[in-house]
Amino acid sequence: MRTFIAIGLPAGIKAQLKTIQEELTKIPVQLKWVKPENLHITLKFLGDIEAESLGKVKEAILETAAKQTTFSLHLGGFGFFPNPRKPRVFFISSWPEKELENIAYSLEEKMQNSSLKERRKFTSHITLARIKNLSNTRQLEEKADSLCLKESSFQVERISLYKSTLTSQGPIYEEIFKSSLKN
């Protein structure tokens, strides 16, 4: 089963990001946009895991959530991974990055004795699109910088485990487990 651990986004934030995506489709650049219902902040991509590993993942989420209080997350500038010269991903950043980084590393630490541990540098972001062709990315960057969100923050209240099913129309994400943060 293909899985990842993430912070889900409220419907209002998804709606605003959808509006931004629609505005940016006017730029002649070849992108594969992430469907608004699939927008999230990945804490840990697990990939294909065996059903027997789900217990360990859920336990790590529960333990991490129990130690983390709810917090306000802000969305801000747009950017490219790995960099603007050779972009493969177009994203919007989020902060405080340290809060999310602590959660991501806590999850990794809790899974350290399993085959699911793979430490990567954490960068807090929401992927908006995958770039298919490098032409006109400068135009995309300029247009994106002129846009802003009306409401750019929300309260992070839980950590979720998602199942990702790949289809010819794109991935379908299903929340299969969640744990609330402390109030």
C-alpha positions as CSV (number, residue, x, y, z in Angstrom):
1,M,0.0,0.0,0.0
2,R,1.4,3.4,-1.0
3,T,1.3,5.8,1.9
4,F,2.4,9.1,3.3
5,I,2.0,11.2,6.5
6,A,0.7,14.7,6.1
7,I,-1.1,17.8,7.3
8,G,-4.4,18.2,5.5
9,L,-5.6,21.6,4.5
10,P,-8.9,23.3,5.3
11,A,-11.4,23.6,2.5
12,G,-11.0,27.4,2.4
13,I,-7.3,27.2,1.9
14,K,-7.7,24.6,-0.9
15,A,-10.3,26.8,-2.6
16,Q,-7.9,29.8,-2.6
17,L,-5.1,27.7,-3.9
18,K,-7.4,26.4,-6.6
19,T,-8.1,30.0,-7.6
20,I,-4.4,30.7,-7.8
21,Q,-3.9,27.5,-9.9
22,E,-6.6,28.7,-12.3
23,E,-5.0,32.1,-12.6
24,L,-1.6,30.6,-13.4
25,T,-3.0,28.3,-16.1
26,K,-3.1,31.5,-18.2
27,I,0.7,31.3,-18.4
28,P,1.9,29.2,-21.4
29,V,3.9,26.7,-19.3
30,Q,3.6,22.9,-19.3
31,L,2.6,21.8,-15.8
32,K,0.7,19.0,-14.2
33,W,-1.4,20.7,-11.6
34,V,-2.1,18.9,-8.3
35,K,-5.9,18.5,-7.9
36,P,-7.1,20.9,-5.2
37,E,-8.6,18.0,-3.2
38,N,-5.1,16.4,-3.1
39,L,-3.3,19.5,-1.7
40,H,-1.5,18.8,1.6
41,I,1.8,19.3,3.4
42,T,3.8,16.0,3.4
43,L,5.6,15.3,6.6
44,K,6.9,11.8,5.6
45,F,6.5,9.9,2.4
46,L,6.5,6.2,3.2
47,G,6.0,4.8,-0.3
48,D,4.8,1.2,-0.6
49,I,4.5,-0.4,2.8
50,E,3.3,-3.8,4.0
51,A,0.0,-4.0,6.0
52,E,2.0,-5.3,9.0
53,S,3.9,-1.9,9.1
54,L,0.7,0.1,9.5
55,G,0.6,-0.5,13.3
56,K,4.1,1.0,13.7
57,V,3.2,4.0,11.6
58,K,0.0,4.7,13.5
59,E,1.9,4.3,16.8
60,A,4.4,6.9,15.6
61,I,1.7,9.3,14.6
62,L,-0.2,8.9,17.9
63,E,3.0,9.4,20.0
64,T,4.1,12.4,18.0
65,A,0.6,14.1,18.0
66,A,0.4,13.5,21.8
67,K,3.5,15.7,22.4
68,Q,2.6,18.5,19.9
69,T,0.3,21.3,20.6
70,T,-1.9,22.8,17.9
71,F,-0.3,25.8,16.1
72,S,-1.0,28.3,13.5
73,L,0.5,27.7,10.1
74,H,1.1,30.4,7.5
75,L,1.4,30.2,3.7
76,G,3.5,32.5,1.8
77,G,5.9,32.7,-1.1
78,F,6.0,30.6,-4.2
79,G,9.1,28.6,-5.3
80,F,10.6,25.8,-7.3
81,F,12.4,22.6,-6.4
82,P,15.2,21.8,-6.7
83,N,15.8,25.5,-7.8
84,P,14.5,28.1,-10.2
85,R,17.0,27.3,-12.9
86,K,16.1,23.6,-13.2
87,P,12.6,23.5,-11.7
88,R,10.7,20.2,-11.4
89,V,8.1,21.2,-8.8
90,F,6.2,24.5,-8.3
91,F,5.1,25.1,-4.6
92,I,3.9,27.5,-2.0
93,S,5.9,27.7,1.2
94,S,4.6,27.4,4.7
95,W,5.9,28.5,8.1
96,P,6.8,28.2,10.9
97,E,8.9,25.5,9.3
98,K,10.5,24.5,12.6
99,E,7.2,23.3,14.0
100,L,6.6,21.0,11.0
101,E,10.2,19.9,10.8
102,N,10.1,18.9,14.5
103,I,7.0,16.8,13.7
104,A,8.6,15.2,10.7
105,Y,11.8,14.3,12.5
106,S,9.8,13.0,15.5
107,L,7.9,10.7,13.2
108,E,11.2,9.5,11.7
109,E,12.7,8.9,15.2
110,K,9.6,6.9,16.3
111,M,10.1,4.7,13.2
112,Q,13.8,4.4,13.6
113,N,13.8,0.6,14.3
114,S,11.7,-0.2,11.2
115,S,12.4,-0.3,7.5
116,L,10.3,2.9,7.2
117,K,13.1,5.2,8.5
118,E,14.8,7.3,5.8
119,R,16.0,10.7,7.0
120,R,15.7,13.5,4.5
121,K,16.1,17.2,4.8
122,F,12.6,18.6,5.5
123,T,11.3,21.6,3.6
124,S,7.8,22.7,4.5
125,H,5.7,23.3,1.3
126,I,2.6,22.5,-0.6
127,T,3.2,21.2,-4.1
128,L,1.0,23.0,-6.6
129,A,2.3,21.5,-9.8
130,R,4.9,19.4,-11.4
131,I,6.8,21.0,-14.3
132,K,6.8,19.1,-17.6
133,N,8.8,21.6,-19.7
134,L,11.2,24.4,-18.6
135,S,9.9,27.0,-21.1
136,N,8.2,30.0,-19.6
137,T,8.9,29.1,-16.0
138,R,10.3,32.7,-15.4
139,Q,6.9,34.0,-16.5
140,L,5.2,31.7,-14.1
141,E,7.4,32.9,-11.3
142,E,6.7,36.5,-12.0
143,K,3.0,36.0,-12.2
144,A,2.9,33.9,-9.0
145,D,4.8,36.6,-7.1
146,S,2.0,39.1,-7.9
147,L,-0.6,36.8,-6.4
148,C,-1.5,36.5,-2.7
149,L,-3.9,34.5,-0.5
150,K,-6.8,36.3,1.2
151,E,-6.5,34.1,4.3
152,S,-3.0,32.7,4.5
153,S,-3.1,30.9,7.8
154,F,-4.9,28.0,9.5
155,Q,-4.7,26.0,12.7
156,V,-2.9,22.7,12.5
157,E,-4.9,20.3,14.6
158,R,-4.0,16.8,13.5
159,I,-1.6,14.5,11.7
160,S,-3.0,12.1,9.1
161,L,-1.9,9.0,7.3
162,Y,-3.0,8.8,3.7
163,K,-3.2,6.0,1.3
164,S,-2.3,7.0,-2.3
165,T,-3.9,5.0,-5.2
166,L,-2.3,5.8,-8.6
167,T,-4.7,5.9,-11.5
168,S,-4.5,7.0,-15.1
169,Q,-6.4,10.2,-14.1
170,G,-3.9,10.9,-11.3
171,P,-3.5,9.8,-7.7
172,I,-6.4,9.4,-5.3
173,Y,-5.7,10.2,-1.7
174,E,-7.7,8.7,1.1
175,E,-7.1,9.5,4.8
176,I,-6.9,6.2,6.6
177,F,-5.8,7.3,10.1
178,K,-5.5,10.6,12.0
179,S,-4.5,11.7,15.4
180,S,-5.3,15.1,17.0
181,L,-2.6,17.4,18.4
182,K,-2.9,18.6,22.0
183,N,-5.0,21.8,22.6
